[in-house]
Amino acid sequence: MDSALRVQARSGQRALLITTLAAPLTGWTVHALALHRRLADARKDLLAGLPCRPEFVAYGERLLRTRRQDAVHVLMLDGVDFKAVNDTYRHAAGDTVIQTIGRRLARWSSSRTALAARLGGDEFAVCAVFPPSTDRAEITALREQLQQPLQDEGHTLRLDVSIGIARTADLPGESMSRILRGADTAMYRVKERKATFPHFATRADAYAKTVNGRRAGRRGTHLLAGAA
């Protein structure tokens, strides 16, 4: 066999070896990607289609470590009279409301440096980056989108949400946990009409007292109020 044939033979052997090795590797890659997608889906709230609290907090903490940390905004959103939807139109209608809010938040977040999550029940949160010069307009527009009426089986469901806002510009050096608590307190001030929208959390809001890790007055805290 001359040298040209020997080189061709060796090249063919190498190609066969690479192809043989690549086949199981490709299969494993597909499996790994599918597993990654399943794990990502498992971390989402099944009803709203949004991430849950752990992913939300992790996202916010990552933003606080970036050069854009001074422009981070955390929003807490709570449904107003969503229970009346369940009582009047059945629980399936309430589920439709949660799904609709989830889709609207996901659509809004997808075009920004932002992440929306469902924290539980009718409580949602958003972590977003935008300059303070535009935050009022951005958040007001989001609120208007979320409050658009919803048609469900011939019924017009009117949606209303209370929103509290915490800005890192107002809370420099605070942790994600404190910022989230500030947004939560601000949201309840708006919901209880002790403040008007948009209301930005103060440092006092971020340090509001809690019961078992939750601010007094939140659902479930009454059971521990005597021990607080």
ABEGO torsion letter per residue (X at the ends): XBAAAAAAAAAAAAAAAAAAAAAAAAAAAAAAAAAAAAAAAAABBAAAGBBBAAAAAAAAAAAAABAAAAABBBBBBBBBGAAAAAAAAEAAAAAAAAAAAAAAAAAAAAABBBBBBBAEEABBBBBBBBBAAAAAAAAAAAAAAAABBBBBGGBBBBBBBBBBBBBAAABBGBBAAAAAAAAAAAAAAAAAGABBOBBBBBAAAAABBBBGGBBBGBBGAAAAAAAX
